[in-house]
Amino acid sequence: MAPRRGGGSGGGSGVSSLEDTPWGQTTTLFGTDFQDAHIVARLVFQAIGLVGILVVIIAAKTFKKSHELNMKLFKWWAFWLSALALFVSFAISFIDYIMSEAMATVQVIYYLIATIIFESSYLAEISLLLVLYILLPYCTLHPNRTGQKPRIAKTLKICHAIFLFILVVLWLAMLALRIQSQVEIVIGDPWVSRSNSRSVGRILTAYAILYFFGSLEILAWSLLSLIKKRTEHGRVRNPQLHPSLASLTHPTQTTLYMLALIAAPLLLRSTYIMGYVIHVALLQKLRRSGGKRLLLASDIIYNLTTILIYAGIVVIARYFSKTTPAPGANPTYGPNDQIWNDPNTGNAKPNMAVHESAPPPVYQQGNFQPTPSPIYNQPAHGQGQLNPQYT
């Protein structure tokens, strides 16, 4: 996740003496009264991130989700959990910037609450990977590519589930250690907090490295699919193998969306955050002189790439909805394997050939009698008409 301020950096002036209810004591947040240009710039990009994710959420609510992918993608535990967790993280971080720069007076328990809420950004990141794993097969896997697709898909689901489970465990471990650190700062031993900080640094490094490899996998699938679809001219020739992809006239377009709007920004974000975590959390090399610029760069990269990724998900979902025939309508193919459906009814337009396999030839009394196509007759002259015995 992008570096945040507030949760782990609290050490106000009102907790020097412990009382029976130390969490109720007041303390003053540290700030610069909006005099530091780097802090103001971070505040601006935090606002951009907050407004951006709000626009994406509104856009995701304003189109009809008629495709099978959208039914899976926009469940509460997938896209909405990730988007709302990210929105809460952005909102609380923005409020914390304002309160800190204004040097507001708060109760000590504010640090504990802020720490817990800031950790929701990790939940958003893990849920985002879940969303992309749902989206990946629809944007990259061609239904005619391999006869082993069901086995490959099942294997990938198992591997992705294990991968997400590991990330969740690491996140929960970080959350527990950070809560313990805040408690020890207020009512316990500060040395325990320092030890926990080192442990959090190691766990965070492992999390960032694993997330980087997860992002790299998504980019690799997108590139591989784009190369193969270019070779195959990006045509879906056997929609019966995967009905959810049958409506795509140009499946390469979704792969381009996946690559440009999601995979590349995700890899950029995870690469930078991994480098930042290794440099700061593990090597402890964040100096005061360059620290402000590094934190500002982290906010810019994290916020902008995150908004681009979520916007890409909505763009792809809307594309699938626009190119999907009405429910119950079977896609029909005309010349050059292009889908030919009536835009008003969703049914096949008349006088267009339907690519459907004919029944096998019939042999009677030793004579070969080819069975006519059940849908389309081809006379010697003229355009051809539907076979009346099948209409």
Stockholm file with secondary structure:
# STOCKHOLM 1.0

chainA/1-391         MAPRRGGGSGGGSGVSSLEDTPWGQTTTLFGTDFQDAHIVARLVFQAIGLVGILVVIIAAKTFKKSHELNMKLFKWWAFWLSALALFVSFAISFIDYIMSEAMATVQVIYYLIATIIFESSYLAEISLLLVLYILLPYCTLHPNRTGQKPRIAKTLKICHAIFLFILVVLWLAMLALRIQSQVEIVIGDPWVSRSNSRSVGRILTAYAILYFFGSLEILAWSLLSLIKKRTEHGRVRNPQLHPSLASLTHPTQTTLYMLALIAAPLLLRSTYIMGYVIHVALLQKLRRSGGKRLLLASDIIYNLTTILIYAGIVVIARYFSKTTPAPGANPTYGPNDQIWNDPNTGNAKPNMAVHESAPPPVYQQGNFQPTPSPIYNQPAHGQGQLNPQYT
#=GR chainA/1-391 SS CCCCSSTTTCCCTTCSSCCSCGGGCEEECCCCTTCCHHHHHHHHHHHHHHHHHHHHHHHHHSSCCCSHHHHHHTSIIIIIHHHHHHHHHHHHHHHHHHHHHTTCEEETHHHHHHHHHHTHHHHHHHHHHHHHHHHHHHHHCCTTSCTTHHHHHHHHHHHHHHHHHHHHHHHHHHHHHHHHHHHHHHHSCHHHHHHHHHHHHHHHHHHHHHHHHHHHHHHHHHHHHHHHHHHTTTCCCCGGGCGGGTTCSCHHHHHHHIIIIIIHHHHHHHHHHHHHHIIIIITCCCCHHHHHHHHHHHHHHHHHHHHHHHHHHHHHHHHHHHTSCCTTCCCCBCGGGCBCBCTTTSSBCTTCCCCCCCCCCEEETTEEECCCCSSBCCCSSSSCCBCGGGC
#=GC SS_cons         CCCCSSTTTCCCTTCSSCCSCGGGCEEECCCCTTCCHHHHHHHHHHHHHHHHHHHHHHHHHSSCCCSHHHHHHTSIIIIIHHHHHHHHHHHHHHHHHHHHHTTCEEETHHHHHHHHHHTHHHHHHHHHHHHHHHHHHHHHCCTTSCTTHHHHHHHHHHHHHHHHHHHHHHHHHHHHHHHHHHHHHHHSCHHHHHHHHHHHHHHHHHHHHHHHHHHHHHHHHHHHHHHHHHHTTTCCCCGGGCGGGTTCSCHHHHHHHIIIIIIHHHHHHHHHHHHHHIIIIITCCCCHHHHHHHHHHHHHHHHHHHHHHHHHHHHHHHHHHHTSCCTTCCCCBCGGGCBCBCTTTSSBCTTCCCCCCCCCCEEETTEEECCCCSSBCCCSSSSCCBCGGGC
//
